[in-house]
Amino acid sequence: MYRLTPRKKWTAAIAAAMLTATGSIFALPSAQTLTAKAAGHLSPVYSNKADRSKKTTTPIKHVVVIFQENVSFDHYFATYPNAQNPKGEPPFHAKANTPTVNGLSASLLTNNPNEANPQQRLDRSQAVTADMDHDYTAEQEAFNGGQMNRFVKYGGRDSDVVMNYYDGNTVTGLWNIAQHFALNDNSFGTTYGPSTPGALNLVSGQTHGAMPYTANDDKNGQLISGGALSGKIDNGTLHSDIDPYFDKTSSGKTAKMTGTNVGDLLNKKAITWGWFEGGFRNSGEQHKKCSRQCIDRLYPASRAFSILQVNSES
């Protein structure tokens, strides 16, 4: 996760930084840079409330939060800012005085509390790896009451690949971004589970207030009596992936959320914002060319603001 704030070093807090998130971008752009071509969920205040003539009182004009999908912080930044730089791979050389991160220390590389030590630096020939098991229960079991020592068994399904990591020779773009902006290596999700709970938790701080529907809004979905949906929603709390009620491409049963989210708070202050994530505008679109593996379908479950009912009133 990155913030466009003054650079600071984050102190060590825990052995492994595990995030459950959705590989999306939440942005608060200036009105001058956001164009009509931008894909994503845009705030209502962008078109009718924002005063485009105002200047910020600090040099910071944009806040962009990038968060990752289904793997640990260490999967991408374990050894930052030190890359191995083997011959034939794009080199990475950090700026002088780049601070280290709460990543894989020497002791965690050789005496890890998990069932296996991080065995291998993943190179560019291994750019695609399987996700760790990021279901709600599997992540709880991997955390093991805070001991953080069962990620091979439950996160990797007994594969120690879950312990391996990239460096700046493969995820070069991410490491270059980190050279210019703050790298938040101690940001921890407060909920377990896959894409939908992770995205909702990021923008609303919790996943309670879920209401299940028989279909999406476009198909006149009706509220399901009792408010529960097996394996998805219990006691009003959403704990698994589900398609959003307000997305016309959603299929099957859907959900919408009640309560306040960051979009509501920003709208009250007439601050423009947007949500951008992988996928397509329509369910019939797909990649025409793609190397190795790629997403060739729309994934509505990652669209946080299609499940939230954002209040546009100030």
N, C-alpha and C positions, 0 to 999 in steps of 0.2 A: 504494500500500500504506500502511496506517495502523497505528500501534501506540499503544495507550493507555499511553504512557510519558511522563515529563516532556518538555515541548516542547523541541526543540533544532533548530538550523539545520544542515542538511546542506551540506557544502561541494561546490563544483563538481569534477567528475572526468572527464566525457566529454561530447562534443558532443550526443549523442542518447541518451536512455534508452529502450532497446527492451526490452519485457517480453513473454515468451511465457507466457501464463497462461490461467486459465479463468473469470474473472469470478465467483469463488466467495468464500465467507467461511469462515475457519477460526477457531473461537471457543473460548475457555476461559472458560465462564460460571460464575457462582456457583450453587450448588445451589438457592438461594432463587429465582433468576430463570428457571431453565430449566424449562419445563413439558412435560408429556407431549404437548402438541399441536405442539411444535417439530418441523419436518420436517428430516430429515438423518440423518447417521450419528453416533450418540451413543456415548460411551465406556462400556465395561462397568462401570467403577468408579463411574459416576454412581449406579447403583442399589444397589450392594452394598459399596462401600468408602469413599466420601467421607464425611468427618466434617463434617456440615453445621453443627456448632456452632463450628468453628474460625474465627477471624478472621485476616485477612491482617496481616502485620507492617508493611505499607506501605499508603498510601491506595489503591493500585491493586488492584482486585478482579477485573477482567476484562481479558483481552488479546484484541483482535479484529483480525484481519488481513484486509483487503479487497484483493484483487488483480484485475487487469483482464484482458481478453480480446483478444489478437491485434493490439493497436495500441501505439503508444509512449506513454510518460508525457506527452510534449509534446502528444499528441492531446487530452488533457483539461486539462492544467495548464501549457501553454507560457508563458502570460503571468501566471500567478498571482503576486501577489494583485490584479493590475490588470485590470479588465474594461472593455470599451468603453462599456457602458451606453447603447445607443441607445434612442430613444424607442419605446415599445410593447413592450419586453422587460423581464422581471423584473430590477430593478437589483441589483447586488452592490457593496457597499462594505466593504472589509476593515477589521478592527480596526486601531487605531493600533499601530505597531511590528510589524506582521506581516512576517516575513522573506520575502525573495524566494526563488525556487527556482532550481535548475540547469535552466533551461528554454531558451526561445528568446531569446537576447540580441539586441541590435541587429545585431551582426555576422552572427549565424546567420539573421536575418530577411532580410538584404540581400546577404549573401555566403556562402551556404550551400555546403558542399562537394558536395552532391548535384547531380543534373542540373537541378534547379529550386529556386528559393527558395520558402519557404512563401508561397503566393500569396494566401491568403484566410483570414479568420476565418470559420468556419462558424457560421451563425445558427440560430435555432430552426426555420426552414423546412427545414433540412438535418440534422435530428436523426438520420436513418438514412443511413449511408454504408457502402460495401462494405468488408469486412475487407481489410487488406493480405494479401498472400500470405505465410502463416506456416508453410509446409512447411519441413522441416529444411534441404533444399538451398537453397531460395529465400532463407531467412534468412542462411545462410552466405554466399551470394553478395552479399546486400545489405550485410552487414557488411564484406565485402571486406578481410579480413585486418586489421581494426581501423580502417580508414580511414573507415568509416561513411558511404560516399558513393554507394551504388548502390541506395538505397531506392525511387527512382522506377522504375528499370528492373526490379528484381526484386521489391521489395515491393509496388509499385503497378501492376505489369505495364504500365509506360510511362505510367501516369496520375499526374499530379502532385497529385491529391487526397490521396494518402498523406502529403503534406507539410503539409496544412492542419490547422487546430486549432480547438477550441472555447474559450470562456471562461466566466466565471461567470454570464453571462446565459442560457446554454443548459444547462450542467451545473451548475446552481445548487446542487443538493443536495450534490454532491460537494465543491464549494468551501465550502459551509457546514460540512460535516463537518471539512474541513481547518482551518477556523478554530478548532475546539475540540480537535483532537487533532494528533498529530505526523504530518507528511506526509513520507514517505520517498522523496525524489526521487533518491536514489542507491542504489537497490536493483536489482541486475542479475541476471537469470537466468543460470545457468551452463550451460544447454543450449539448443539450438535446437529448433524443432518446434512442433506444435500442442497441443491441449488436454491429452491424456493425459500426454505427457512434462513439460509445464509444471506440471501438478498434482502429479505424482509428485516432481518435483524440489523443489517447495516443501515437501513434508512429509517427504521422506527424503533430500534432498540429492544424489540420483543416480537414474538409471533403469536400472541394471544389476540382474541377478537376475531377469529376466523369463522366465516359463515359458509357452509357448503351449499352448492346449487346443482340442479340436475343437468345444466348445460350453460353455455355462455350467454351474455346479455343479448347478443345478436340473434340467438335462437330462442329468446324468451325463457331462459332458464329459471326454474322455480326453486325457492328456498326449500331445502330438505328438512323435514320436521325432526326435531330432536337435536339438531345441530352437530351431530357426530358423523364421521365418515371413516369407516374401518381402515386402519393403516395410514390415515392421513390427518384426521382431526379428532382430537379427544378433549372433552371439557373446554371447548373453544380455542384450544391451542393447536396450531398447525406444526407438524413435525416431519413432514415428508414432501416430496415434489407433488405439485398439482397444477393444472392449467388455470390461468387467471380468468375470472368472470368477465372482465371488461375487454378481453382480447377476442376479436372475431375469428381468429384462426384456432382458438382453443377447441379441443375435442373432449368428449366424455364429461364427467362431472368436473365442476370448477369450484373456485372459492373466491370470496372477496373479504377484505379486512375492514374492521372498524378501528377507531382510535386515531391518534395524531401521529404524523410522520414528518420527516425533515422537509418534504415538499410543502406541507401545510405551513410550517414555520417560516420557510423562505418566502412563500407567497405573501404572508402577512407583512413582511418587510420589503415587499416589491423587489426581491432579488431574483434575477433570472437564473434558471437552472435547466439541466437536461440529464437524461439517463440514456446511455448508449451501450448496447451489448450485441454479441454475435448472433447471427441468424438472418432472417429475411423478412421483408415486409409482408409477403404473402406465402402461404403454405405450398404453392406450386413452383416457387423459385428454387434453384439449386446452383451449386458451383458447376461451371462448364469444364474447368480444368483444375485438377488438384493433384499434387504429388503426395505419395504415401496415403495417409488417412486424413479425412476432413469431415466436418459436419456438412451434410448435404440436405439438411432439412431445417425447418423453423423449429425453435425450441421455446415455446411460450412460457414455460415454467421459470425461466430466468428473468422475465419481464416484471420486475418488482412493482412498477407503477401501473401495471395492468391489473393487478390484484388489489391495489390500494385505491380508495376513493378519496382523491385529493381535493381539498377545499380551496377554491379559488378566491374566496372572499377575504378581504383584509380586515 
